[in-house]
C-alpha cells in the first residue's frame, strides 16, 4: 500500500516464493546468471527509454500518440524485454526522435496543445479519436500513464538488492499498479512532475469505467491541476467499448472543453 521498506521487503519475499514454486513444479532451477544478464539488458533498455522521454519534452514533441509509450512499454516489459534486440530497438527509437528534434519536426504541422492522457489509451477506438485530436485541434499526446518514466535501475551486483529492486520496479514503478494501489498522492505527484517536465497544456483523466479504483482521487487530481494552473478534464468513458461513450460524444466534449479553455 505504501512506498516503504516494509512493502518492498514483503513483495521481494513473494517474488522469491514464486520462484521456488515454479522450480518445484517445473523441475527446473532458476539460472541466476541468466537472470542477471537479462536484467542488465533491461537496465540498458530503461536508460534509453528515459533518454527518449527527455526528447519528448521538446517543443514540438518529436512524436505523438502513434509512436512512443505503447511501443516502449511493450518492448521493455513484454516483447523483447531483457534482450540485446530490445536494446537495439530503443537505440533506433532515440535516433529517430533526435533527428526530429534537430529538424524541429513533430507529428502535426503546428503543435497547439500538449496533452497528458493519464491512463491507458482508448485502444478499442483509438484510430477514431486520437488522429482527430491531432488533425482537428493540433493537440499532441506528449505523455500518458504508460509512457511515464519513474523506473528503478536494478543492481545486479548484489543478489539481495536485486530482488528488492525487482520488487520496486514491479510494485512502485509500473503503471496502474504504481498509481492505484495506494494513497492519492501517487496520482498527484505524477501529474505535478509530468506537467512541469513536459510543458503540458491539458491533463485528461479518461475515467475508464473499469478503473474505478482511481475514482476517489479525481478531486485531488483536479486540485493538483488547479494549483499548477493547467486545465483538467474528466471524460467518463470505456477504453475498449465505444458504446459506453461514443467517439463522437467524446469528440464533442473535448471540443467544448478546448473552446471553453481558449485553446487550439
Number of C-alpha atoms within 10 A of each C-alpha: 12 13 14 10 11 11 17 22 14 12 19 23 15 14 15 12 12 12 13 15 12 14 13 11 8 9 9 10 11 12 8 11 10 10 12 19 14 16 21 19 19 24 22 21 28 25 18 21 25 18 16 22 23 15 20 23 19 20 17 24 25 26 22 23 20 14 13 23 24 16 17 23 20 13 21 23 16 12 13 16 21 24 19 15 15 21 23 14 16 23 17 12 17 20 12 14 25 17 12 19 20 10 10 13 18 20 21 19 11 15 18 17 22 23 23 25 21 22 20 17 20 20 14 12 16 17 12 15 16 21 18 14 18 21 14 12 19 20 26 27 24 29 27 23 22 21 22 21 22 15 18 17 18 21 18 20 9 10 12 11 14 18 22 22 21 21 23 25 18 18 22 26 18 19 21 19 12 21 23 19 15 16 13 17 15 17 21 19 13 18 23 15 11 20 20 12 13 21 17 21 19 23 24 17 21 21 20 22 15 11 14 11 14 20 13 10 17 18 11 14 24 20 14 19 20 12 10 13 11 17 16 20 19 16 16 14 22 21 22 16 13 18 9 14 14 16 19 12 14 17 17 12 14 18 17 12 15 18 10 9 12 8 15 13
